[in-house]
Each structure stands twice: as C-alpha cells, then as structure tokens.
Amino acid sequence: MKSIVYKSAQDVAAEDRAVPELAADEVLIKVAYAGICGSDMFIYQGTHPRAKAPLIMGHEFSGVIEKGHPTLAKGTPVTVYPLLSCGECEPCKSGNPHVCNTLKLIGIDCDGGMAEYVKVPADKVVEIPAGLSLKLGAFIEPVAVGVHAVRRSGYKPGDTAVVYGAGPIGLCVASCLKYFGARSVIVVEANPYRLEIAKKLGFITIDAANDDVVASVKAATQGLCADFAFDCAAHPSVQATLMDVIKVRGTAVVVGSYKKPPEVDLLKIEFKELTMIGIRVYERRDFEIAAGILGSGTIDFELMLFVSTPEQAPAVFQDLLKGANAIKMLFKL
C-alpha cells in the first residue's frame, strides 16, 4: 500500500508498505484523506518527544470500513477518535481519559492514517454522518479541538471572544464560537494570507504585525474588551496582551502548545480576578458535535482545506516548514 513515512528529521517519503494484519478487536480502514497537524510538523522536524522513525504519521483522517468492524458494514464512511488511554490512571478512572497520565495517539505512538490502509481499535471508529463528504470528514478532528475549547471555557451565546492565531486550530475555535452564537469573534494574526481567510470567514481581524492589539480590541468592543481570549498561536508575544484584551473576571484559554514555557503576568490575573484554563485535545462527544457543525453548511470550511498527493509529501512538508500559504493540507490517498 502507498504510505507516507517519516524516516528521520526533515525526511519523509512515499513508500510501498504491506497492508496491516488485524489482531482481535481491530478494524481495517481504507483511507480517503489524511491531514497534516502541528504535531506532525514536530515529528517531521525530529522534535516530538515520543514519535520514533520509521513511522506512518496521521491522526486526523477519514475513510471507509474495509473489514473487521463488528457492526459497521464494508464501505461505511468513518473517521477515528485517535486517543489511546491506559484505562488505569486516576484521570481515566474518573472519566477523563483524554487527559490520561500516559496518553498516546494513533499516528504518533503507532502507525497512523497517512497510508492507503490503517488498522485501529474497533472502539476508536466514529461513523461519519450521512451527507458529510470524506474530505470534510478528515477535518472532524481539528474542529473537535475547537468544540472542546469552547465547551470547556464556560462560553455562553452572546459573549465576545478574541482568538489569537488564524491557523487551523485558531480558525476552528473561531468557527465554533461563531456557530454557537458569539456576539463577535476577533481574530489576531500576523500572516497576511491567514488574515484574509479569517476575513472571508466573517471574523473581525487584527493585524498583529502592524496594529495595536489592545486598542483594536477595545475599538471593536466599544471599549469593553472581550469576555474570552483563546490563545491558539502559542507564541510568546501573545502573553504581552492576552490578559489586557479581556474584561475583569474574563477568561483566558490556552489552546496551543508552547515549545517553551512563556512568561505570564500573574498580577494581571490577580488584580482582574481572571480565570485561566488549559485545553488538551477533546472528548468523544466533541467529535459528534464537530461532525454536526461541519455538516450544517453554516461555515465555509472548504476555504481552509488544500489537497495534495502522497508523492508530493516531501515538498509539502518542506513548504509548510517554510510557512507556505495553506491552512490545512490534506493528502488524498
């Protein structure tokens, strides 16, 4: 089968691999589309702490059942909930397996979906609703991150929010806020291309490279500032304004993963009685909600998606590393 294999730092290749053999309680999926995530870029650069070469990456993908599922027939459109939890630690036993103490992921800790076929545990298969394309089905996982961030934040319809970063996760968070009835969503981004996509999606935009972020947020909120700020950029510069763009008793939500711990002004948290919340991945329910949002037709998610072939993988990863103008790159398998 055709596969995209991580071989070493900045070295991926399209190779022919054997179709996986199934063990008990495993399902074989014929992959349609597989997306490149930020964690895949960490793997590509050789900086991911767990991923080991050779590895078929990919934890956000769609396809159809090939064989092995106890109830879903061959050809059923599916995606995969890629979290592998231990089931034994305190978070798992208390109903929070998505923050398992030893959390692993398909496509990081074992071979994933950047191949024509992938095997997964049967209980990780999620059926894609009728009418949702396999292309959009491969985007359920990133949208689920946005759903989880908004649900966990305490957001209520009619609130205002600032989203830092117009990459895939930032735009997914912003889109979920819009879908759930935010009064206004303000996106802060320095990249001109991503700013333009955010504008096309209907968000208020602030150019982080040229605008005064705090003054611009105040202007957009009639001087009130926002109820929430979502840090999806994970860039140290965000912390310079994150606490200033939210109201007294507002909430800052850290969604992006920082490479190094940033400096945080705890005095602002204390003086304004702010709340700071961390987000890690998603829960199973978030996948179901994300599928509904994608299928609603209320947001043009196609604006974010770009499709390439496995043979182009080496060039695609290099282009993304250099900052190519693409929001979410998918491989069509």
N, C-alpha and C positions, 0 to 999 in steps of 0.2 A: 504494500500500500504506500501511496505517496505521503511523506511526512516531513514536517519542518523540525529540524533537530538542532538544539543548542549543543555546540561541541566544545567551545571554550569562550573566553571573554571576547566579545565582538566577532564571534564566528558562529553563524547559523547556516544551515544548508538544507536544501530539499533532497531527501534521500528516500530510497525504497526500503521499507521495513516490513516484517511479517505481520499479518493481521493478528491481533492479540488473541490468545486462547482464554476461554472463560473458565473461571472457577465457580464453585457453588455461590448462588445469590448475586452473580454478576450479569450485566447486560451489555450486549454489543450494540453500539450506536454508529450508524453511517453518518458522518459529519457533513453538514452543508456549509456552514460559515463558522469561523473562529476569529475572535477579536484579540487585538494586542492591548494588554493592560499595562499600567505603570509598573506593576510588579514584574511583568515580562521584560520590561526595559531594564530593570535592576538585574534580572537574570542575565540578559544579553550583555550587560556591562561587566558581569562577573562579580557583582557586589551583593547579590542576595545571599543571606546567611545560611539558607537551607538547601537551595536548589543545587543539584550536582549533575555535571555533564557525564555522559550524553543524556539529554532529556528532551522529550517532546513536550513543549510548553502548551499553554492554553487552558484557562479555566472559565472562559466566557464563550460559549459556543451553542450551536443548535444543530439538529439533525433529525433522523428518523430511526425508530427501533429497527434493528436488523434481526436480532434474536435474543432470547434469554429472559424476557420480562414475563412475570407470572400472569399479568392481566392485560397489558397493552399489546396490541397486535403489531406484526411487522408492518412498517410504513407509518406508524403513528408519529406525528411531529412532537419533538421533545427538546427540552434543554436540561441542564444538570445543576443541581444545588451542590457546589463543589467542596463544601466544608467537610473535613474528616476529623471528627471529635472523638476523644478517648472513651467517653461514657462513664468514667470512673472518678474524675476530679470533682471538687466541690462545685464549680460553675456548671458542669454537665449535670450533676445530680440535683442542682437547684433550678433546673430549667433554662439554663443559659449556655447551651453547648457551643454557640457561636463565639463565645469568649473562653473556650476550653483552654486550660493551662498549657496544653501541648498541641494546640490547633494546627492541623495540616490541611493542604489543599491539593485537589486534583490539578495536575499541570505544573505544580511546584515541587511537591514531595513524591509524586509518581507521574507517569506519562499522562498527558492531557489531550486536548481536543484539536491541536494543530496537525491533524492527520486524517486520512480518509475514514479510518475507523478508530474508535476508542472504547475501552471497556471501563465500566463504572459500577459501583454497588447499586443493586436494584432500588434500594430505598433513597437514592440520590436523584432518581429520574423525576423530572417535572414535565407534565404534559403541557404543550403549547396550545392555548385556546384556538378553537376554530376561527378562521378568518385572519389570523395573525401570520404574516409571512415568516419564513425561516430566517430571512435577513434581519428583520426586526426581532425575531426570537433570540438571535445571538446577542441582542442588546438588553435582554431582560436583566442579566446580572448587574451591569453598571447602573441601570435605573433602580434596581433594588437597593443599591447603596444609597441613592438619593432618598428613596422611600424611608429607609431605616433612619437616616439622619434627621429627616423632617419629623417622623413619628416620635423619635426619642427626644427631640429638642423641647417638646412641650408647646410647639407652634399651634395657633388657633386660626381658623379662617378670618381674614381681615387684618391680620398682623402684617407688618412690613419687615423686609429682610434684606440684608446685604450679603452677597455671595462673592468671596474672593476667589478668583480663578475661573477662566472660561474654557478649561479643558473638559474632557469627557465627564468627570465626576462633578465639577462645578456646574456645568450646563444641565446635568441630570438633577442635581439638587435644585437649581433654579426652576427647572421644568416641573418638578414635583410641587414646589411651592406655588407656582402658577396654577397647576391643576387643582390643588387643594384650596384655592381661593385667596391667595395673598393679595392684600391691597396694592402693594407694589413690590417688585423684585429688582434690586440694583446689583449689577454685576461689575466687579472691579477687575480689570485685566490690562496688561501692558502690551500684549501682542495684537497688532492691528487686525490681522486676519480673524483671530478669535473674537475680538470686539465686534467685528462686522457680523459674524454668525450670531452672536448674542443679540445684536440689534434686530436681525432678521427674525429671531425667535420672539421678539416683542418685549425684551427687557430694557430697562434703563441702564445705560452703560457709563462707566467712568474709566478714563484712560489713566492707569496707574503710573505711566511714564511721564505724563505731562500735566495732569490735573491735580488739584489739591483734593485729596480723597475725602477728608473730613468735611471741608467746606461744601463739596459737591453733594455729599450725603445729606447734609443739613438743608441745602437748597432743594433737594428732591423730596424732603420730608417736612417742608415748611418749618424748618428749624427744630424739629422734634427728635431727630435721629431715629434709628430703627429699633424694632423690638428684638431682632435677632441678627447675628452675624455668623456666617458659616465660612470657616477657613478651609477651602478646598485647594488652595495653592501650595500650602506647606512651605512657604518661603519666609525667611527671617524678617523681611520687610513688612510682612502683614502685621506682625506684632506691634509695629510702630503706631498703627491706627485702629487695630481691632477693637480695643476697649473704648475708643473715642467715638465710634460710629453707632454705638448702641446706647439706649436710654438708661437712666437709673433703673436698677433692677432688671436690666435686659439680660440676654443670654448669648454667650459666645460658644459656638460649636466647632470643635476641631475634628475635621473630616479627613484631611490629607495627612500623609505620613511624613514626618520630618526626617531628614537624613541625620541631623544632629539636633540635640535639644536646644530650642530657641530661648532667648531671654524674655521673660514675661513680667509685666509691671503689676505686681500683686497689690500695690497700693491702690491702683485704679479699681481692681476687683473689690477691695475692702471699702473704699470711700463711696462707690456707687452701688454697693451691695449686688454685684453682678454674679451671675451663675456661669460656670464654665463646664462644658460637657464634652466627653470624648466619644467618638464613634468608631466602631470596628466592624467591618463587613455588614452582615444582615442576618435576619431570621427567615425561616421558611415562609412565614406569612408575607414578608416583604416581596418575595418572588411573585406570589399570586397577585398582589396589588400592582406591582410593576407591569405584569402582563396586561392587566386591565387598562392601565394608563397608556401603554403602547398601542393597544387595540382601540382606544377611544377616538383616535383621529384628531384630538384637540391640540396636539403639539406636533410640529413637523420634524420628527426625529431623523428623517432621511437627510436633512441638512448636515447632520453630524457624521454620516457614515460614508466611508470610501472603501472600495473593494479592489483587492489585488489577487494575484495567484501565488501558489507556493513557490514557483520558480523565481519569483521576484523577491522572495523573503530577504535575502542578504542585502539588497539595495533598499528595501522598505525599512528595515531596522536601522540601517545607516542614516537614511533620510530623517527618520524620526529622532534619532540621536542628535542630529544637527538642527532640529527644530522645524521640520517640514510643516507646511500649511495643511494640516489634517487634524480633525478632531478625534475620530475613531476609525482606525484602519481594520478592515476585516479581510481575512483570506477566504476565498471561495474554494472549498475542497471538492 
